[in-house]
């Protein structure tokens, strides 16, 4: 293997250490950063994600409130909870764990989160702000992708970045953030023609499609930076990304593994967004 590893474990630990220090600094100024997480129902995956967020907050000294609601909660009841959190000045970040049960219009609920508390970066207003370059909290996964790329020390400006996937929460915002870094960006999706050739031109390749081992060495340019966002299970049931790590690592200059890459950085970026939200809501700089 010739590629260097973009180690999400090390990077996330550094981010968390920094967050811890900033939490202490905010506390000294009388601000106690607080993240509220709304969990509807008891789906094992959602429960696990929420537990992870609680653990991360605890590690960094961020207060966290988890509001647990039954699977049968009505849209109106859920909206009332979100609106109450929106008005509570002691709560700086609000995250509604998705997916929501069928009786609830997800979009309506997410839209009820004010942009200044939208630490997950999922509201339409945040998407608009990201598009227009106004201040906002970038969605955590794409923000983590940029942090991982920057950690390599490689100049991003002018590079050709190819993003595989155009979802609202990963592909599209990742493309916008890469544009913001002055990359030349190509976005690929399921209808893209000549996908292999496009990928092979990429100085930076971000894979976010959800297909185990989709990106193979023949799709990767020698010396490319490769970020794997995918979370899949392979035929043996093992966690793996969208990139065929072993073969691509022979060709890339830098590569992020799964597990141990984008997932950990996603969690870390939520903490960063939360302390930024706490600072902004109190007119403080961090
Ligand atoms: P979506 O299913 O919402 O989007 C997948 C995208 O990939 C779509 O734009 C789709 O194209 C495109 N796509 C699917 N198959 C192909 C293909 N064969 N060729 C080209 N494009 C294709 O997924 P998400 O964006 O939510 O997630 C993507 C992956 O990232 C998943 O594995 C998910 O688990 C993971 N993920 C990881 C996170 C983390 O923390 N590390 C966070 C969020 C997601 P089209 O639009 O045409 O349908």
py3Dmol code that shows the C-alpha trace and the ligand (Angstrom):
import py3Dmol

protein = """\
ATOM      1  CA  UNK A   1       0.000   0.000   0.000  1.00  0.00           C
ATOM      2  CA  UNK A   2       1.382   3.382  -0.921  1.00  0.00           C
ATOM      3  CA  UNK A   3      -1.399   5.739   0.218  1.00  0.00           C
ATOM      4  CA  UNK A   4      -1.235   7.580   3.498  1.00  0.00           C
ATOM      5  CA  UNK A   5      -4.226   7.048   5.760  1.00  0.00           C
ATOM      6  CA  UNK A   6      -6.545   9.890   6.678  1.00  0.00           C
ATOM      7  CA  UNK A   7      -7.186   8.596  10.172  1.00  0.00           C
ATOM      8  CA  UNK A   8     -10.643   9.627  11.364  1.00  0.00           C
ATOM      9  CA  UNK A   9      -9.900   8.351  14.852  1.00  0.00           C
ATOM     10  CA  UNK A  10      -6.907  10.634  15.318  1.00  0.00           C
ATOM     11  CA  UNK A  11      -8.542  13.618  13.613  1.00  0.00           C
ATOM     12  CA  UNK A  12     -11.791  13.285  15.546  1.00  0.00           C
ATOM     13  CA  UNK A  13      -9.825  13.066  18.804  1.00  0.00           C
ATOM     14  CA  UNK A  14      -8.021  16.309  17.886  1.00  0.00           C
ATOM     15  CA  UNK A  15     -11.303  18.023  17.030  1.00  0.00           C
ATOM     16  CA  UNK A  16     -12.822  16.864  20.318  1.00  0.00           C
ATOM     17  CA  UNK A  17      -9.834  18.100  22.308  1.00  0.00           C
ATOM     18  CA  UNK A  18     -10.242  21.487  20.685  1.00  0.00           C
ATOM     19  CA  UNK A  19     -13.999  21.468  21.374  1.00  0.00           C
ATOM     20  CA  UNK A  20     -13.308  20.613  25.023  1.00  0.00           C
ATOM     21  CA  UNK A  21     -11.082  23.670  25.360  1.00  0.00           C
ATOM     22  CA  UNK A  22     -13.635  25.891  23.671  1.00  0.00           C
ATOM     23  CA  UNK A  23     -16.400  24.585  25.923  1.00  0.00           C
ATOM     24  CA  UNK A  24     -14.260  25.553  28.929  1.00  0.00           C
ATOM     25  CA  UNK A  25     -13.684  29.015  27.446  1.00  0.00           C
ATOM     26  CA  UNK A  26     -17.426  29.466  26.782  1.00  0.00           C
ATOM     27  CA  UNK A  27     -18.255  28.322  30.330  1.00  0.00           C
ATOM     28  CA  UNK A  28     -15.913  30.974  31.700  1.00  0.00           C
ATOM     29  CA  UNK A  29     -17.981  33.528  29.830  1.00  0.00           C
ATOM     30  CA  UNK A  30     -21.170  32.160  31.386  1.00  0.00           C
ATOM     31  CA  UNK A  31     -22.294  30.103  28.379  1.00  0.00           C
ATOM     32  CA  UNK A  32     -23.030  26.417  28.900  1.00  0.00           C
ATOM     33  CA  UNK A  33     -23.232  24.853  25.412  1.00  0.00           C
ATOM     34  CA  UNK A  34     -26.233  22.549  25.136  1.00  0.00           C
ATOM     35  CA  UNK A  35     -27.391  20.152  22.425  1.00  0.00           C
ATOM     36  CA  UNK A  36     -30.963  18.853  22.402  1.00  0.00           C
ATOM     37  CA  UNK A  37     -31.605  15.621  20.552  1.00  0.00           C
ATOM     38  CA  UNK A  38     -35.150  14.516  19.787  1.00  0.00           C
ATOM     39  CA  UNK A  39     -35.558  10.758  19.443  1.00  0.00           C
ATOM     40  CA  UNK A  40     -38.869   9.392  18.225  1.00  0.00           C
ATOM     41  CA  UNK A  41     -39.452   5.683  18.779  1.00  0.00           C
ATOM     42  CA  UNK A  42     -36.883   3.038  19.625  1.00  0.00           C
ATOM     43  CA  UNK A  43     -35.381   1.893  16.343  1.00  0.00           C
ATOM     44  CA  UNK A  44     -32.075   0.226  17.301  1.00  0.00           C
ATOM     45  CA  UNK A  45     -30.070   2.240  14.759  1.00  0.00           C
ATOM     46  CA  UNK A  46     -31.481   5.592  15.929  1.00  0.00           C
ATOM     47  CA  UNK A  47     -31.017   4.640  19.596  1.00  0.00           C
ATOM     48  CA  UNK A  48     -27.374   3.746  18.891  1.00  0.00           C
ATOM     49  CA  UNK A  49     -26.753   7.033  17.028  1.00  0.00           C
ATOM     50  CA  UNK A  50     -28.317   9.061  19.826  1.00  0.00           C
ATOM     51  CA  UNK A  51     -26.266   7.224  22.471  1.00  0.00           C
ATOM     52  CA  UNK A  52     -23.142   8.042  20.471  1.00  0.00           C
ATOM     53  CA  UNK A  53     -24.074  11.721  20.465  1.00  0.00           C
ATOM     54  CA  UNK A  54     -24.683  11.677  24.229  1.00  0.00           C
ATOM     55  CA  UNK A  55     -21.302  10.045  24.794  1.00  0.00           C
ATOM     56  CA  UNK A  56     -19.518  12.580  22.544  1.00  0.00           C
ATOM     57  CA  UNK A  57     -21.178  15.514  24.329  1.00  0.00           C
ATOM     58  CA  UNK A  58     -20.280  14.089  27.736  1.00  0.00           C
ATOM     59  CA  UNK A  59     -16.661  13.646  26.683  1.00  0.00           C
ATOM     60  CA  UNK A  60     -16.413  17.294  25.686  1.00  0.00           C
ATOM     61  CA  UNK A  61     -18.454  18.846  28.489  1.00  0.00           C
ATOM     62  CA  UNK A  62     -21.382  19.801  26.253  1.00  0.00           C
ATOM     63  CA  UNK A  63     -24.695  19.538  28.071  1.00  0.00           C
ATOM     64  CA  UNK A  64     -27.049  17.222  26.253  1.00  0.00           C
ATOM     65  CA  UNK A  65     -30.744  16.715  26.579  1.00  0.00           C
ATOM     66  CA  UNK A  66     -32.361  13.774  24.872  1.00  0.00           C
ATOM     67  CA  UNK A  67     -36.093  14.114  24.441  1.00  0.00           C
ATOM     68  CA  UNK A  68     -37.582  10.668  23.912  1.00  0.00           C
ATOM     69  CA  UNK A  69     -41.003  10.501  22.293  1.00  0.00           C
ATOM     70  CA  UNK A  70     -43.109   7.436  21.504  1.00  0.00           C
ATOM     71  CA  UNK A  71     -43.322   6.068  17.962  1.00  0.00           C
ATOM     72  CA  UNK A  72     -47.015   7.058  18.013  1.00  0.00           C
ATOM     73  CA  UNK A  73     -46.317  10.768  18.612  1.00  0.00           C
ATOM     74  CA  UNK A  74     -48.369  13.076  16.394  1.00  0.00           C
ATOM     75  CA  UNK A  75     -46.824  15.611  14.050  1.00  0.00           C
ATOM     76  CA  UNK A  76     -48.371  18.395  16.095  1.00  0.00           C
ATOM     77  CA  UNK A  77     -46.903  17.102  19.355  1.00  0.00           C
ATOM     78  CA  UNK A  78     -43.458  16.725  17.801  1.00  0.00           C
ATOM     79  CA  UNK A  79     -43.649  20.203  16.271  1.00  0.00           C
ATOM     80  CA  UNK A  80     -44.582  21.611  19.683  1.00  0.00           C
ATOM     81  CA  UNK A  81     -41.476  19.996  21.219  1.00  0.00           C
ATOM     82  CA  UNK A  82     -39.207  21.407  18.505  1.00  0.00           C
ATOM     83  CA  UNK A  83     -40.780  24.849  18.807  1.00  0.00           C
ATOM     84  CA  UNK A  84     -40.278  24.820  22.570  1.00  0.00           C
ATOM     85  CA  UNK A  85     -36.594  23.937  22.118  1.00  0.00           C
ATOM     86  CA  UNK A  86     -36.320  26.653  19.466  1.00  0.00           C
ATOM     87  CA  UNK A  87     -37.443  29.213  22.017  1.00  0.00           C
ATOM     88  CA  UNK A  88     -35.373  27.890  24.914  1.00  0.00           C
ATOM     89  CA  UNK A  89     -32.315  30.140  25.159  1.00  0.00           C
ATOM     90  CA  UNK A  90     -30.457  27.494  27.194  1.00  0.00           C
ATOM     91  CA  UNK A  91     -30.540  25.139  24.165  1.00  0.00           C
ATOM     92  CA  UNK A  92     -28.057  26.034  21.423  1.00  0.00           C
ATOM     93  CA  UNK A  93     -28.379  23.140  19.006  1.00  0.00           C
ATOM     94  CA  UNK A  94     -31.394  21.029  18.024  1.00  0.00           C
ATOM     95  CA  UNK A  95     -31.142  17.714  16.236  1.00  0.00           C
ATOM     96  CA  UNK A  96     -34.131  15.584  15.312  1.00  0.00           C
ATOM     97  CA  UNK A  97     -32.952  12.025  14.766  1.00  0.00           C
ATOM     98  CA  UNK A  98     -34.132  10.756  11.377  1.00  0.00           C
ATOM     99  CA  UNK A  99     -35.963   8.863  10.018  1.00  0.00           C
ATOM    100  CA  UNK A 100     -39.309   9.785  11.566  1.00  0.00           C
ATOM    101  CA  UNK A 101     -42.422   7.571  11.602  1.00  0.00           C
ATOM    102  CA  UNK A 102     -44.720   7.657   8.576  1.00  0.00           C
ATOM    103  CA  UNK A 103     -47.431   9.827  10.196  1.00  0.00           C
ATOM    104  CA  UNK A 104     -44.960  12.725  10.439  1.00  0.00           C
ATOM    105  CA  UNK A 105     -43.900  15.067   7.646  1.00  0.00           C
ATOM    106  CA  UNK A 106     -40.137  15.086   8.152  1.00  0.00           C
ATOM    107  CA  UNK A 107     -39.691  18.271   6.151  1.00  0.00           C
ATOM    108  CA  UNK A 108     -42.160  20.193   8.309  1.00  0.00           C
ATOM    109  CA  UNK A 109     -40.379  19.158  11.490  1.00  0.00           C
ATOM    110  CA  UNK A 110     -36.882  19.927  10.211  1.00  0.00           C
ATOM    111  CA  UNK A 111     -38.043  23.307   8.898  1.00  0.00           C
ATOM    112  CA  UNK A 112     -39.191  24.213  12.425  1.00  0.00           C
ATOM    113  CA  UNK A 113     -35.545  24.254  13.596  1.00  0.00           C
ATOM    114  CA  UNK A 114     -34.229  27.838  13.469  1.00  0.00           C
ATOM    115  CA  UNK A 115     -31.074  28.172  11.327  1.00  0.00           C
ATOM    116  CA  UNK A 116     -29.031  29.385  14.311  1.00  0.00           C
ATOM    117  CA  UNK A 117     -29.794  26.097  16.098  1.00  0.00           C
ATOM    118  CA  UNK A 118     -29.626  23.863  13.015  1.00  0.00           C
ATOM    119  CA  UNK A 119     -26.436  22.052  14.017  1.00  0.00           C
ATOM    120  CA  UNK A 120     -27.236  19.096  11.743  1.00  0.00           C
ATOM    121  CA  UNK A 121     -27.429  21.493   8.794  1.00  0.00           C
ATOM    122  CA  UNK A 122     -30.533  19.851   7.313  1.00  0.00           C
ATOM    123  CA  UNK A 123     -33.075  22.694   7.120  1.00  0.00           C
ATOM    124  CA  UNK A 124     -33.989  24.210   3.738  1.00  0.00           C
ATOM    125  CA  UNK A 125     -32.844  27.583   5.063  1.00  0.00           C
ATOM    126  CA  UNK A 126     -29.403  26.186   5.857  1.00  0.00           C
ATOM    127  CA  UNK A 127     -29.268  24.622   2.382  1.00  0.00           C
ATOM    128  CA  UNK A 128     -30.065  28.043   0.920  1.00  0.00           C
ATOM    129  CA  UNK A 129     -27.441  29.731   3.051  1.00  0.00           C
ATOM    130  CA  UNK A 130     -24.858  27.157   2.011  1.00  0.00           C
ATOM    131  CA  UNK A 131     -25.773  27.829  -1.608  1.00  0.00           C
ATOM    132  CA  UNK A 132     -25.521  31.599  -1.269  1.00  0.00           C
ATOM    133  CA  UNK A 133     -22.437  31.517   0.925  1.00  0.00           C
ATOM    134  CA  UNK A 134     -24.151  33.042   3.964  1.00  0.00           C
ATOM    135  CA  UNK A 135     -23.045  31.921   7.427  1.00  0.00           C
ATOM    136  CA  UNK A 136     -24.588  28.602   8.438  1.00  0.00           C
ATOM    137  CA  UNK A 137     -23.771  25.253   9.947  1.00  0.00           C
ATOM    138  CA  UNK A 138     -22.703  22.925   7.170  1.00  0.00           C
ATOM    139  CA  UNK A 139     -24.110  19.403   7.411  1.00  0.00           C
ATOM    140  CA  UNK A 140     -21.744  17.341   9.548  1.00  0.00           C
ATOM    141  CA  UNK A 141     -20.692  14.644   7.067  1.00  0.00           C
ATOM    142  CA  UNK A 142     -19.604  17.025   4.268  1.00  0.00           C
ATOM    143  CA  UNK A 143     -17.991  19.318   6.852  1.00  0.00           C
ATOM    144  CA  UNK A 144     -16.036  16.280   8.059  1.00  0.00           C
ATOM    145  CA  UNK A 145     -15.006  15.491   4.482  1.00  0.00           C
ATOM    146  CA  UNK A 146     -13.502  18.966   4.102  1.00  0.00           C
ATOM    147  CA  UNK A 147     -11.734  18.685   7.468  1.00  0.00           C
ATOM    148  CA  UNK A 148     -10.264  15.347   6.411  1.00  0.00           C
ATOM    149  CA  UNK A 149      -9.062  16.752   3.092  1.00  0.00           C
ATOM    150  CA  UNK A 150      -7.514  19.771   4.811  1.00  0.00           C
ATOM    151  CA  UNK A 151      -5.742  17.523   7.305  1.00  0.00           C
ATOM    152  CA  UNK A 152      -3.565  16.192   4.470  1.00  0.00           C
ATOM    153  CA  UNK A 153      -2.011  19.616   3.971  1.00  0.00           C
ATOM    154  CA  UNK A 154      -2.544  19.260   0.200  1.00  0.00           C
ATOM    155  CA  UNK A 155      -3.639  22.500  -1.488  1.00  0.00           C
ATOM    156  CA  UNK A 156      -7.291  22.043  -2.493  1.00  0.00           C
ATOM    157  CA  UNK A 157      -7.718  25.146  -4.663  1.00  0.00           C
ATOM    158  CA  UNK A 158      -7.777  24.390  -8.382  1.00  0.00           C
ATOM    159  CA  UNK A 159      -8.084  20.640  -7.898  1.00  0.00           C
ATOM    160  CA  UNK A 160     -10.683  18.643  -9.801  1.00  0.00           C
ATOM    161  CA  UNK A 161     -13.016  17.127  -7.218  1.00  0.00           C
ATOM    162  CA  UNK A 162     -15.453  14.420  -8.234  1.00  0.00           C
ATOM    163  CA  UNK A 163     -18.313  13.735  -5.828  1.00  0.00           C
ATOM    164  CA  UNK A 164     -20.092  10.407  -6.232  1.00  0.00           C
ATOM    165  CA  UNK A 165     -23.667  10.913  -5.034  1.00  0.00           C
ATOM    166  CA  UNK A 166     -26.008  13.890  -5.043  1.00  0.00           C
ATOM    167  CA  UNK A 167     -28.050  13.426  -1.885  1.00  0.00           C
ATOM    168  CA  UNK A 168     -29.349  16.405   0.076  1.00  0.00           C
ATOM    169  CA  UNK A 169     -27.319  15.493   3.151  1.00  0.00           C
ATOM    170  CA  UNK A 170     -24.003  14.369   1.659  1.00  0.00           C
ATOM    171  CA  UNK A 171     -23.342  14.733  -2.078  1.00  0.00           C
ATOM    172  CA  UNK A 172     -24.828  18.159  -2.822  1.00  0.00           C
ATOM    173  CA  UNK A 173     -23.494  19.960   0.265  1.00  0.00           C
ATOM    174  CA  UNK A 174     -20.090  18.279  -0.196  1.00  0.00           C
ATOM    175  CA  UNK A 175     -19.994  19.651  -3.750  1.00  0.00           C
ATOM    176  CA  UNK A 176     -20.839  23.161  -2.508  1.00  0.00           C
ATOM    177  CA  UNK A 177     -18.205  23.034   0.224  1.00  0.00           C
ATOM    178  CA  UNK A 178     -15.604  21.864  -2.291  1.00  0.00           C
ATOM    179  CA  UNK A 179     -16.558  24.762  -4.568  1.00  0.00           C
ATOM    180  CA  UNK A 180     -16.048  26.990  -1.547  1.00  0.00           C
ATOM    181  CA  UNK A 181     -12.508  25.592  -1.356  1.00  0.00           C
ATOM    182  CA  UNK A 182     -12.039  26.652  -4.990  1.00  0.00           C
ATOM    183  CA  UNK A 183     -12.078  23.137  -6.382  1.00  0.00           C
ATOM    184  CA  UNK A 184     -13.507  22.432  -9.827  1.00  0.00           C
ATOM    185  CA  UNK A 185     -16.377  20.123  -8.995  1.00  0.00           C
ATOM    186  CA  UNK A 186     -18.095  17.328 -10.908  1.00  0.00           C
ATOM    187  CA  UNK A 187     -21.086  15.628  -9.295  1.00  0.00           C
ATOM    188  CA  UNK A 188     -21.926  12.089 -10.413  1.00  0.00           C
ATOM    189  CA  UNK A 189     -25.078  10.077  -9.768  1.00  0.00           C
ATOM    190  CA  UNK A 190     -26.919   7.015 -10.977  1.00  0.00           C
ATOM    191  CA  UNK A 191     -27.645   8.525 -14.406  1.00  0.00           C
ATOM    192  CA  UNK A 192     -24.088   9.733 -15.029  1.00  0.00           C
ATOM    193  CA  UNK A 193     -22.489   8.454 -18.215  1.00  0.00           C
ATOM    194  CA  UNK A 194     -18.764   7.631 -18.369  1.00  0.00           C
ATOM    195  CA  UNK A 195     -18.591   7.558 -14.598  1.00  0.00           C
ATOM    196  CA  UNK A 196     -15.395   5.515 -14.571  1.00  0.00           C
ATOM    197  CA  UNK A 197     -13.583   8.047 -16.810  1.00  0.00           C
ATOM    198  CA  UNK A 198     -14.830  11.022 -14.785  1.00  0.00           C
ATOM    199  CA  UNK A 199     -13.658   9.454 -11.542  1.00  0.00           C
ATOM    200  CA  UNK A 200     -10.288   8.641 -13.090  1.00  0.00           C
ATOM    201  CA  UNK A 201      -9.763  12.378 -13.743  1.00  0.00           C
ATOM    202  CA  UNK A 202     -10.335  13.322 -10.118  1.00  0.00           C
ATOM    203  CA  UNK A 203      -7.588  14.797  -7.980  1.00  0.00           C
ATOM    204  CA  UNK A 204     -10.087  14.483  -5.134  1.00  0.00           C
ATOM    205  CA  UNK A 205     -12.656  11.702  -5.100  1.00  0.00           C
ATOM    206  CA  UNK A 206     -15.481  11.693  -2.556  1.00  0.00           C
ATOM    207  CA  UNK A 207     -17.565   8.510  -2.616  1.00  0.00           C
ATOM    208  CA  UNK A 208     -21.044   8.742  -1.096  1.00  0.00           C
ATOM    209  CA  UNK A 209     -23.370   6.352  -2.887  1.00  0.00           C
ATOM    210  CA  UNK A 210     -23.929   3.416  -0.547  1.00  0.00           C
ATOM    211  CA  UNK A 211     -22.543   0.518  -2.604  1.00  0.00           C
ATOM    212  CA  UNK A 212     -19.869  -1.659  -1.050  1.00  0.00           C
ATOM    213  CA  UNK A 213     -16.560  -1.573  -2.921  1.00  0.00           C
ATOM    214  CA  UNK A 214     -18.008   0.420  -5.860  1.00  0.00           C
ATOM    215  CA  UNK A 215     -14.862   2.488  -6.443  1.00  0.00           C
ATOM    216  CA  UNK A 216     -12.128   0.267  -7.796  1.00  0.00           C
ATOM    217  CA  UNK A 217      -8.495   1.082  -8.618  1.00  0.00           C
ATOM    218  CA  UNK A 218      -9.208   1.591 -12.344  1.00  0.00           C
ATOM    219  CA  UNK A 219     -11.500   4.506 -11.388  1.00  0.00           C
ATOM    220  CA  UNK A 220      -8.814   6.316  -9.415  1.00  0.00           C
ATOM    221  CA  UNK A 221      -6.079   8.641 -10.638  1.00  0.00           C
ATOM    222  CA  UNK A 222      -2.547   8.001  -9.411  1.00  0.00           C
ATOM    223  CA  UNK A 223      -1.912  10.274  -6.416  1.00  0.00           C
ATOM    224  CA  UNK A 224      -5.578  11.163  -5.792  1.00  0.00           C
ATOM    225  CA  UNK A 225      -7.097  12.059  -2.419  1.00  0.00           C
ATOM    226  CA  UNK A 226      -9.911   9.602  -1.746  1.00  0.00           C
ATOM    227  CA  UNK A 227     -12.575  10.099   0.918  1.00  0.00           C
ATOM    228  CA  UNK A 228     -14.953   7.229   1.536  1.00  0.00           C
ATOM    229  CA  UNK A 229     -18.272   8.285   3.061  1.00  0.00           C
ATOM    230  CA  UNK A 230     -20.172   5.061   2.397  1.00  0.00           C
ATOM    231  CA  UNK A 231     -21.342   2.834   5.203  1.00  0.00           C
ATOM    232  CA  UNK A 232     -22.227  -0.626   3.962  1.00  0.00           C
ATOM    233  CA  UNK A 233     -22.026  -4.272   4.919  1.00  0.00           C
ATOM    234  CA  UNK A 234     -20.064  -6.553   2.614  1.00  0.00           C
ATOM    235  CA  UNK A 235     -20.996 -10.143   1.738  1.00  0.00           C
ATOM    236  CA  UNK A 236     -19.453 -11.317   5.023  1.00  0.00           C
ATOM    237  CA  UNK A 237     -21.492  -8.778   6.977  1.00  0.00           C
ATOM    238  CA  UNK A 238     -18.438  -6.637   7.715  1.00  0.00           C
ATOM    239  CA  UNK A 239     -18.717  -2.842   7.796  1.00  0.00           C
ATOM    240  CA  UNK A 240     -17.158  -1.313   4.681  1.00  0.00           C
ATOM    241  CA  UNK A 241     -17.250   1.794   2.532  1.00  0.00           C
ATOM    242  CA  UNK A 242     -17.949   2.554  -1.125  1.00  0.00           C
ATOM    243  CA  UNK A 243     -14.264   2.229  -1.984  1.00  0.00           C
ATOM    244  CA  UNK A 244     -12.376  -0.993  -2.523  1.00  0.00           C
ATOM    245  CA  UNK A 245      -9.797   0.034   0.035  1.00  0.00           C
ATOM    246  CA  UNK A 246      -7.048  -2.512  -0.663  1.00  0.00           C
ATOM    247  CA  UNK A 247      -6.731  -1.854  -4.408  1.00  0.00           C
ATOM    248  CA  UNK A 248      -7.372   1.905  -4.295  1.00  0.00           C
ATOM    249  CA  UNK A 249      -4.799   2.392  -1.530  1.00  0.00           C
ATOM    250  CA  UNK A 250      -2.157   1.165  -4.014  1.00  0.00           C
ATOM    251  CA  UNK A 251      -2.891   4.118  -6.273  1.00  0.00           C
ATOM    252  CA  UNK A 252      -4.127   7.006  -4.144  1.00  0.00           C
ATOM    253  CA  UNK A 253      -1.857   9.392  -2.267  1.00  0.00           C
ATOM    254  CA  UNK A 254      -4.310   9.658   0.649  1.00  0.00           C
ATOM    255  CA  UNK A 255      -7.297   7.527   1.562  1.00  0.00           C
ATOM    256  CA  UNK A 256      -9.795   7.437   4.420  1.00  0.00           C
ATOM    257  CA  UNK A 257     -10.831   4.031   5.770  1.00  0.00           C
ATOM    258  CA  UNK A 258     -14.248   2.678   6.744  1.00  0.00           C
ATOM    259  CA  UNK A 259     -14.689   2.224   9.614  1.00  0.00           C
ATOM    260  CA  UNK A 260     -12.417   4.819  11.199  1.00  0.00           C
ATOM    261  CA  UNK A 261     -12.944   7.692   8.757  1.00  0.00           C
ATOM    262  CA  UNK A 262     -15.923   9.820   7.740  1.00  0.00           C
ATOM    263  CA  UNK A 263     -18.270   8.388  10.378  1.00  0.00           C
ATOM    264  CA  UNK A 264     -16.102   9.526  13.276  1.00  0.00           C
ATOM    265  CA  UNK A 265     -15.557  12.929  11.697  1.00  0.00           C
ATOM    266  CA  UNK A 266     -19.311  13.353  11.190  1.00  0.00           C
ATOM    267  CA  UNK A 267     -19.804  12.886  14.932  1.00  0.00           C
ATOM    268  CA  UNK A 268     -16.999  15.306  15.730  1.00  0.00           C
ATOM    269  CA  UNK A 269     -18.379  18.010  13.432  1.00  0.00           C
ATOM    270  CA  UNK A 270     -21.711  17.965  15.273  1.00  0.00           C
ATOM    271  CA  UNK A 271     -19.825  19.020  18.396  1.00  0.00           C
ATOM    272  CA  UNK A 272     -18.067  21.784  16.472  1.00  0.00           C
ATOM    273  CA  UNK A 273     -21.390  23.065  15.109  1.00  0.00           C
ATOM    274  CA  UNK A 274     -22.897  22.979  18.604  1.00  0.00           C
ATOM    275  CA  UNK A 275     -20.212  25.119  20.222  1.00  0.00           C
ATOM    276  CA  UNK A 276     -20.261  27.502  17.251  1.00  0.00           C
ATOM    277  CA  UNK A 277     -24.030  27.785  17.728  1.00  0.00           C
ATOM    278  CA  UNK A 278     -23.588  28.489  21.446  1.00  0.00           C
ATOM    279  CA  UNK A 279     -21.011  31.185  20.691  1.00  0.00           C
ATOM    280  CA  UNK A 280     -23.057  32.800  17.908  1.00  0.00           C
ATOM    281  CA  UNK A 281     -26.231  32.925  19.983  1.00  0.00           C
ATOM    282  CA  UNK A 282     -24.297  34.772  22.656  1.00  0.00           C
ATOM    283  CA  UNK A 283     -22.452  37.105  20.279  1.00  0.00           C
ATOM    284  CA  UNK A 284     -19.131  35.532  21.184  1.00  0.00           C
ATOM    285  CA  UNK A 285     -16.274  34.554  18.906  1.00  0.00           C
ATOM    286  CA  UNK A 286     -14.529  31.214  19.119  1.00  0.00           C
TER     287      UNK A 286
END
"""
ligand_1 = """\
48
LIG
P -28.613 8.367 -0.793
O -29.138 7.003 -1.058
O -29.517 9.427 -0.333
O -27.882 8.887 -2.114
C -27.049 8.052 -2.860
C -26.538 8.800 -4.061
O -25.662 7.946 -4.776
C -27.633 9.238 -5.017
O -27.359 10.524 -5.504
C -27.564 8.187 -6.146
O -27.892 8.701 -7.406
C -26.086 7.853 -6.125
N -25.848 6.494 -6.599
C -26.366 5.347 -6.093
N -25.891 4.294 -6.791
C -25.074 4.780 -7.750
C -24.299 4.204 -8.788
N -24.265 2.886 -8.987
N -23.586 5.030 -9.583
C -23.618 6.359 -9.411
N -24.326 6.969 -8.441
C -25.048 6.183 -7.629
O -27.421 8.143 0.230
P -26.668 9.180 1.222
O -26.092 10.274 0.455
O -27.522 9.454 2.384
O -25.508 8.220 1.729
C -24.531 7.691 0.864
C -23.668 6.726 1.636
O -23.021 7.434 2.679
C -24.430 5.583 2.322
O -23.604 4.440 2.360
C -24.656 6.101 3.722
O -24.797 5.052 4.672
C -23.359 6.864 3.936
N -23.453 7.935 4.921
C -22.441 8.021 5.811
C -22.440 8.994 6.758
C -21.307 9.029 7.719
O -21.448 9.569 8.786
N -20.147 8.469 7.340
C -23.516 9.960 6.866
C -24.504 9.857 5.820
C -24.464 8.850 4.887
P -29.372 9.242 -7.785
O -29.481 10.580 -7.133
O -29.353 9.319 -9.264
O -30.324 8.231 -7.227
"""
view = py3Dmol.view(width=600, height=400)
view.addModel(protein, "pdb")
view.setStyle({"model": 0}, {"cartoon": {"style": "trace"}})
view.addModel(ligand_1, "xyz")
view.setStyle({"model": 1}, {"stick": {}})
view.zoomTo()
view.show()
